[in-house]
Amino acid sequence: MKWHLSWQELFAVEYREVILCHNFHKHRADLCLPQPDDSLLIVEFQHSSISVEKIREREHFYTQIGHLLWVFDAWKFQIRLEPASSNSDIYQFTWSRPHKSLWEINSSLAFDFGHVILLIAQAHQRHGKRTPCGGWGWLYRKQEFVTMLHKFSMLFTFDLSKSLWEIKKRGATTPLFKAVTKLVTQADSTIIESDALQELKKQLPNVNQSALRGALATACLEAGYVKTSVPQQSRAWVKDI
């Protein structure tokens, strides 16, 4: 594949097509770059579509040896890029028809648009019709990106315990959810349900009790609270118990 080879030819021969072995299994990495901290950066260039099973297999294997970076040929992806601010290399992206198999990627990910490459920092999945797939990252020119990869471990720290692709939660778009979200955000570790409902009823007198209680439960769960009982109160939401 011409695109694949064009990337590999930007690196020294000894870094290309490196066979890696671990626990009696082996894979041929597209690139294996030694890092300044003596770790390894393994780069997989992906032009064609790839199955969920293969993504999981490579993620499991390569992340036991070093840090894994996927670089996808994205020139056909329907992705819109917008600068986060003027004079910045941070860009936001929205992807109208995402490849859902990529949601299995939990290591580093970059999109090659031909003249520029976007190294993704955070991303979220499409959730319903109103929430498109998107996120943000750092935009590089190709040669700058190549140079950066040789010192990747010095510049970036990625927490593999957190998913790269997150399911975007429902935003506080209605007056009810705005009021509930604000109340929960300002609360301490315990929210007495009856007190919270009373406060919400003052703000939203035309909303019935069941709707208030349901919105409160949704906001508390999303914020990490659990339902319990406290002395002399029948219902409460408590965090970090």
N, C-alpha and C positions, 0 to 999 in steps of 0.2 A: 504494500500500500504506500503510495507516494507521500501522503500526508504523514504517515507513521515514520517513514524513513527520513523525511525532511526534519523532523524533530530530533531523531537519534543522531543525525549527522552534525548537530550543533554541539555534541559532547565527544570527549575522547573515546577511542575505541574500547579501552579497558572498562569503561562504565556501561557499555551496551550489551544487551542480551546476556546478562549475568545469571548463571544457574545458582539458585539458592536452595539449601537443604535444611530441613527441620523435622525431627521426629519421623524419620524414614520417608518423608515426602519431599518432593522437589518441584520447583517452578522456575521458569525462565523469565526473569524480570526485564522489562524493556530498558530500564535504567536502574542502576544502583550507585548512588552518589555518596561517598564518605563525607561526613560532616565534621566541623571543627571540634565538636565535643565527643568525637570517636563513635558516634551513632551512625546509622545508615538511613538515607532517604531513598525509598523505592518508588519509582515513578512508572505508572501504567498509562500508556497512550491509547485512547479508545476512539476509533473512528465510527465503527458500526454499532448497532444496538447490542446490548448484552443482557443476559437473563439475570433474574434475581438470584438464582442458585450460584451462578458464576461469581457474582459480586460478593456474595456471602463467603464463598470458598476462598477467594483471593484476600478478602479482608481478614478472615480468620488466620490464614497462613502468613501473610506478609507482616501483619501487625505484631506477630510474635518475634520477628527478626529486627524490625526497624519501624520507621514512620512511613506510612503509605500516602502517596499523592496521586489522585486520578486527574488526568488531563483529557477532557472530551473535546472532540471536534464539534464546535457549536455553531458553525456558520449557517446551518439549516434550522437551528432552534429558533422558535419565535419568541425571542427575548428582547425586552426593551431596557436600555441602560440610561440612567440619569445621574448626573453628578450630585452628590449629597450637598455640596456647597461649592462656591467658586474657588478656584485655585486649590483644588483638593484631588487626591488620587482615590478617594473613597466614592464608590458608585453604588446606587441602588439598582436592583433589577426586578423585573416582573416577567414571568414566563407564562404565556397564555395557554400553551399546550404542552405541559411538562411530561417528560418520560418518567413514569411512576417508579420504574425499576431503580432509578437513581436515588430514590428515597431510602434505599437500603444502605447507602454509603454513609459510614460514620467516621471516616477518616477525612483527610484533606481533599478538596475538590477544586478544580479550575476549569474554566470554559475558554476555549480558544476560538476567538472570532476572526482570526486571520491576521489582522494588524495589531490587535491588542488581546491581552489575556486577563480574565477576571479571576482572582483567587478569592473564593467565597469564605466569608467569615461566619455569617449566620444566614439561615434560610428557613422558610416554613413551607409546608405542603399546601396545596390547594384544598380549601375546606368549603364545599358548597359553591354555588355560582357567584357569590358576591366577594369571596376572598381568593384572589388569584395566588398562584405559587410565586414566591419572591424572596428577597433578602437583600444583603449588601456584601460588599467585598472591596478588595484593593485592585485597581486597574494598572496593568503594566504594559509597556511596549515589549515586544517579543525578546529582544536581546537583554533588556533589563530583567526580564523574568528568568531567562537562562542564567544570568550572573547571580541572581538572588538564590537560585536553587542550591548553589554550592555552599551557602551559609544559611540555609533554611532554618536549621535548629537554633541558630542564634537570634533569629528575628521573630519567630512565632512559637507559641506554646499552645497546643490544642488539648483540651480535656476530653479524652475518649469516653469518660463516664457519662458525658452528656451527648445526646443525639445531635448530629449536624442538622438534620431535617426535623423540625418540630411541627406538630399539628397546631395551627393557629387557633386560639380560642376565640369564642364569640366576643366581640368588642362591646363596650358600653355605649350603645348608640341611641337607646331610647331614654326618656327621662327617668323611667323606673330603674333601668340598669345603671345609669349614671349615678343616681342617688344611692343605690345599694353599694356600688363599687367604691364610691367615696366614703361611705360609712365604714365598710370593711377595711379599707386602706388606713383609715385614721384610728381604728380600734387597737386595743392592746391584745394580750394573749387570750382574753375571754370576752365573748360577746353573749350577753344575756338576750335570748331570743325575744322575750316579751318587751324589753326595753328598746331593742332595735326596731321591732315592729311599730311600737308607739311613736318613735322618732320618724320613721318612714311615713306613717299615717299623717303626721303633721305636715310633712313636705308634699305628700301626694294624697290629699283627702278623697279624691275620686277613684282611687285604685282599691279594689277589694282585698280583703285579708289574705285569701289564698294565693293571689298573685304576688303580694308582698312577701309572703312566707316562701314561695317557690323561688323568687329572685334572690332572696337572702340566702337560701340553701345553696343555690348555684354559685353565688359569689364566694361564700365561705369555703366550699369545696375546692374551688379553683385557687383560693388563697392559702390552702393547706390546713384549714381548720377541720376538726372532727366533731361530730355531735355527741354530747354527753350530758350529764346532770351535775349540778353543783348544789351545795347546801341551800335549802329553802328556795330553790328554783327548779322548776320541772324540766326546762329545756335550756341548753346553752351550747355555744360553739366554742371550742377550746383549741388553741394552737400549742404545739410542742409539749404534749403531755406524755 
